[in-house]
């Protein structure tokens, strides 16, 4: 953030006790803490057949996770359930939080969940989805690009899932 969102004055940096260096508006006399977007992404898992859903969007030729922005006042879990329903038509039986990562290109804190679905017959993708595919976990590991955020989320989740499976 380079300019004050209230008055448009260029921000300076000042030390704020217990906070460190924070952007400051000399016109308003106020500290301006950074603002960012919040979004959710989901590893969609059909529990019956242990397959996961990846989608392609926006004309890109690689698979990604179902994702979307969190609405003001919305709980993250509700956003994950809503986005899954909006983009795929499917209902999550439950969701489980996995991890977060800040995605600088869109100034977004991405919050990743697993969305467990029981009935993939509900799948009716909306206009945002170019194409989709269900993958076994092994196929999914090969299908997702490891250098993108979706790949980092999926591969970390898969490693955790494998560790948990070994301890059963």
N, C-alpha and C positions, 0 to 999 in steps of 0.2 A: 504494500500500500504506500503510494508516494504522495497522495493528496488527501486532505481532510474530506471525509464524506459529507460533512455538514456545510463547510464554507468554501472548499476547493483550494485552500491555502496549501502550499507545499509543506510537507511534514519535515520536522527535524528529528534528531534522536536525542533523548535525554534519559538519564538514569532515574529510575523510580525505585524507591526503597523496597526491598524484598522481591523485586521483579526483574531487575537488570535494566538493560537498554530497551526503551520502548518508544515507538513513534509518538511525536508530540506536535500538536497544532499550536503555534505561537499566537494565532489570532483568537481562537476559542479558549486557549489556556487549558486544554484537555489532552490527556493521553489517549491515543487511538490504538487499541489493541487490534491485531490482525484478524480479519474475518475470512472465512473460507466456506466452501460448499460441503455438504455431507451427502454421501450416497451409499447405497447398499448393493452388494453383488451376492449371487447365490450359486452355490454348488448344488444343483438339483439332482437328488438321488432317489431313484425308484427302489424302495426297500425290498420289494418282492424279487426283483431280478438283478439287483445290485448294478444297475446301469445309471449313467449320468448323462444329462442333457447339455449339449453345447449349442450355441447359436452363432450365426453370422449376421452382421448388421451393417447398414450404411455403405453397402457396396464393397466392403473389405473382404478379402479372400482368406480370412483366418477365423478360427473359432474363438469364441469368448464366452463369458458367463452371462446369464441373465442379470441385469443391473438397472438401477434407476435412482433418481434423486429422492431424498427424504423431504417431505413437506414440512412446513413450519408447524411446530407443536406435535408432530407425529413421532411416535416411538419407533426406534430402529426395527424392532421385531415386526411391527405392523407394516412398516414400509416394505420389508422383505416379502411378507405375505401378499401385500397389495401389488407390488411390482411383478411377482410371479404370476398372479391371476391376470393382471393387465396384459402382459406380454405373451403368456402361454395359454391362458384359460384354465390352468390347473390350480388346484387347491392344495396348500401345504398342510399335511397332517400335523406337523410341528416344524419349528426352526430352531437351530442351535448356532450360537455365536462361535466364530472361529478366530478371527484376528482382524487387525486394521493395518492400513498402509496409506500414507499421504501420497497423493498422485499430483505432482507439481504442474503438469501441463494444463490441467483444468482447475487447479487450486482446490482440490477436493480431498477430504478425508474419506477413504473408501473403507466401509465396514463389511466384512465378509461373513456370510452365514452358510450353513447347510440347510436347504429346504427339502424335507423328506416328503415325498409324494407316494400315495398308495395306488393311484389309478392314473396311468399315463394315457388312458383312452380319452381323458378330458382335454388332451393337448390340441389346442386350436390357436396357433400363433397369430398375433395381430400384425398390423402393417409395419411395425418396427423391426420385425424379424424377416430377414431375406431368406434364410434357410436354417434348418436345424438337423441334428442327428443325435441318436442315443448311442452311447459307447459303453462297453465294459470298462472297468477301471484301468485295465492294462491298455486297452485301445485308446482310452481318453488320455493317458499319460503320453502316448505317442502323437495324439492329434492336436494337443494344445501347445502353443509356442511357449517355451519356458522363459523367454525374455520379455514377455508382456505381463502386466499386473494379473490378469486372469490366470496365466500359467503359474505365476509365483503363488497365488492363493491356492490353486488346485494342487500343485505339487507339495506344498506344505501340508495341506489337509490330507492328502494321500499318505504322506509319510507318517502323520499322526495316526491315521486310520490303521495303517499296517502295524504300527507299534502297539496300538490298543488290541488289535486282533491277535497278535503274538502272545499277549498277556492273558488271554481268556482261557 
